Amino acid sequence: VTMENKVEKFAVAMIVNNRFGVLNRIAGLYAKRCYNIDNISAGTLDDPNYTRITIVSKGDEYMKDQVVRQLEKLIDVRAVTLLEPENTVFAQHMYIKMHLTGSHRGSSKHQVLDLINEYGGKVVDFGEEHLTAEITGDSKKVESFIEKVRDFGILELSRSGEIAIGLGIDNTLCVDHNEE
């Protein structure tokens, strides 16, 4: 495998006009080129006219370049940047509901609470038979937590895709209002 063909995780962040159909056109661009989206997140900015979208995929250098160049051509895309893994912080957000009853589980509420504290999480719902925790961190941290609480009995899990932001001031993505 040459360096140019090395497949790796990467993220593309963009600021788009907050209009209907924009996300569909962006996803269509990926689908048309047979590029897979591992996860996608979107949220409005401090100015509700704009939304930041982050798409995490796997690909080689050619794919990265093509994605950015094609996204730049879309009318509603105001700014786009490739977030290189070494200059980017990635995180996931998860809610996980677990059993707290049953002697067959061989664990106590205190053990669950200790694990939540160890992972920097917090309890968002607590009952006699269940506990819901909130955990945020990179994908390895979230996966590790899931594995450690599996024996307690996972009732329900809701997990975001990865969100990402460039490190430092040089990697700041913002709208150029002079283009309007």
C-alpha positions as CSV (number, residue, x, y, z in Angstrom):
1,V,0.0,0.0,0.0
2,T,1.5,3.3,-1.1
3,M,1.1,6.4,1.1
4,E,-1.4,7.9,-1.4
5,N,-3.7,4.9,-1.1
6,K,-3.6,4.7,2.7
7,V,-7.2,4.6,3.9
8,E,-7.8,6.4,7.2
9,K,-10.5,8.1,9.2
10,F,-11.0,11.8,8.4
11,A,-13.5,14.5,9.0
12,V,-14.8,17.2,6.9
13,A,-16.4,20.2,8.6
14,M,-18.5,22.7,6.8
15,I,-20.7,25.7,7.4
16,V,-23.8,25.8,5.3
17,N,-26.8,28.0,4.9
18,N,-29.6,26.7,7.2
19,R,-32.1,25.8,4.5
20,F,-34.2,22.8,3.7
21,G,-32.6,20.2,1.4
22,V,-29.0,21.2,2.1
23,L,-28.2,18.0,4.1
24,N,-29.8,15.9,1.4
25,R,-27.7,17.5,-1.3
26,I,-24.5,16.9,0.7
27,A,-25.4,13.2,1.4
28,G,-26.3,12.8,-2.2
29,L,-22.8,14.1,-3.2
30,Y,-21.3,11.3,-1.1
31,A,-23.7,8.7,-2.4
32,K,-23.2,9.6,-6.0
33,R,-19.5,9.0,-5.7
34,C,-20.0,5.8,-3.7
35,Y,-18.3,7.3,-0.6
36,N,-19.6,6.0,2.8
37,I,-20.5,8.3,5.6
38,D,-19.5,6.7,8.9
39,N,-21.3,9.4,10.9
40,I,-22.7,12.8,10.5
41,S,-23.6,15.6,12.9
42,A,-25.3,18.9,12.4
43,G,-26.2,21.8,14.5
44,T,-27.0,25.5,14.1
45,L,-24.4,28.1,15.0
46,D,-24.8,31.2,17.1
47,D,-26.3,32.7,14.0
48,P,-29.4,30.6,13.2
49,N,-28.9,31.3,9.5
50,Y,-26.0,28.8,9.4
51,T,-25.5,25.2,10.4
52,R,-22.2,23.4,11.0
53,I,-22.1,19.9,9.6
54,T,-19.3,17.4,10.4
55,I,-19.0,14.2,8.4
56,V,-16.6,11.5,9.4
57,S,-15.5,9.0,6.7
58,K,-12.7,6.7,5.8
59,G,-10.7,7.2,2.6
60,D,-7.4,7.9,0.9
61,E,-5.9,11.2,0.0
62,Y,-7.7,11.3,-3.4
63,M,-11.1,10.8,-1.8
64,K,-10.4,13.5,0.8
65,D,-9.4,16.0,-1.9
66,Q,-12.4,15.1,-4.1
67,V,-14.9,15.4,-1.2
68,V,-13.6,18.9,-0.2
69,R,-13.5,20.1,-3.8
70,Q,-17.0,18.9,-4.6
71,L,-18.5,20.3,-1.4
72,E,-17.0,23.7,-2.2
73,K,-19.0,23.7,-5.4
74,L,-22.4,23.4,-3.7
75,I,-24.2,26.7,-3.5
76,D,-25.3,26.5,0.1
77,V,-21.9,25.4,1.4
78,R,-20.3,28.6,2.8
79,A,-17.0,27.2,4.1
80,V,-15.5,23.7,4.2
81,T,-12.3,22.3,5.6
82,L,-10.6,18.9,6.0
83,L,-10.0,18.2,9.7
84,E,-6.8,16.1,9.9
85,P,-6.8,13.6,12.8
86,E,-3.6,14.9,14.3
87,N,-5.0,18.5,14.5
88,T,-8.5,17.6,15.5
89,V,-10.4,16.6,18.7
90,F,-13.1,14.0,18.2
91,A,-15.9,13.1,20.7
92,Q,-19.1,11.1,21.0
93,H,-21.9,11.6,23.4
94,M,-23.9,8.7,24.8
95,Y,-26.8,8.0,27.1
96,I,-26.9,4.5,28.5
97,K,-29.7,2.9,30.6
98,M,-28.7,-0.1,32.7
99,H,-30.3,-2.6,35.0
100,L,-29.6,-2.3,38.7
101,T,-31.5,-5.3,40.0
102,G,-31.0,-9.0,39.9
103,S,-28.6,-11.0,42.0
104,H,-27.4,-12.8,38.9
105,R,-25.6,-9.7,37.8
106,G,-23.2,-9.9,40.7
107,S,-22.8,-6.2,41.0
108,S,-24.0,-3.3,43.1
109,K,-25.3,0.2,42.4
110,H,-22.1,1.5,44.0
111,Q,-20.0,-0.4,41.4
112,V,-22.0,1.2,38.6
113,L,-21.6,4.7,40.1
114,D,-17.9,4.2,40.6
115,L,-17.5,3.3,36.9
116,I,-19.5,6.3,35.8
117,N,-17.3,8.6,38.0
118,E,-14.2,6.8,36.6
119,Y,-15.2,7.7,33.1
120,G,-16.2,11.3,33.9
121,G,-19.9,10.7,33.3
122,K,-22.9,11.7,35.2
123,V,-26.2,10.1,36.2
124,V,-29.2,11.7,34.5
125,D,-31.9,9.3,35.7
126,F,-31.9,6.9,38.7
127,G,-34.6,4.4,39.8
128,E,-34.9,1.3,41.9
129,E,-34.3,-1.0,38.9
130,H,-32.4,1.2,36.5
131,L,-29.8,4.0,36.1
132,T,-29.2,6.2,33.0
133,A,-25.7,7.7,32.6
134,E,-24.3,10.3,30.2
135,I,-20.8,9.7,28.9
136,T,-18.8,11.9,26.6
137,G,-15.4,11.1,25.1
138,D,-13.5,9.7,22.1
139,S,-14.9,6.5,20.5
140,K,-12.4,4.3,22.4
141,K,-13.6,5.7,25.8
142,V,-17.2,5.2,24.9
143,E,-16.6,1.6,23.7
144,S,-14.6,0.8,26.8
145,F,-17.4,2.0,29.1
146,I,-20.0,0.0,27.2
147,E,-17.8,-3.2,27.6
148,K,-17.3,-2.6,31.3
149,V,-21.1,-2.1,32.0
150,R,-22.3,-4.9,29.7
151,D,-22.6,-7.3,32.6
152,F,-24.9,-5.0,34.5
153,G,-27.4,-5.4,31.6
154,I,-27.8,-2.6,29.1
155,L,-31.5,-1.8,28.7
156,E,-31.1,1.0,26.1
157,L,-28.3,3.0,24.5
158,S,-28.4,6.2,22.5
159,R,-25.1,7.4,21.0
160,S,-24.2,10.3,18.8
161,G,-21.8,10.1,15.9
162,E,-18.5,11.8,16.3
163,I,-18.3,15.5,16.5
164,A,-15.0,17.2,15.7
165,I,-13.3,20.5,15.8
166,G,-9.9,21.6,14.8
167,L,-7.3,22.4,17.4
168,G,-5.8,25.9,17.7
169,I,-6.8,29.2,16.1
170,D,-5.4,28.3,12.7
171,N,-8.0,25.6,12.2
172,T,-11.0,27.8,12.9
173,L,-13.9,27.4,10.5
174,C,-16.1,30.4,10.1
175,V,-18.3,32.1,7.6
176,D,-16.9,34.9,5.4
177,H,-19.6,37.5,5.6
178,N,-17.9,39.5,2.9
179,E,-19.1,36.9,0.3
180,E,-22.7,37.7,0.9
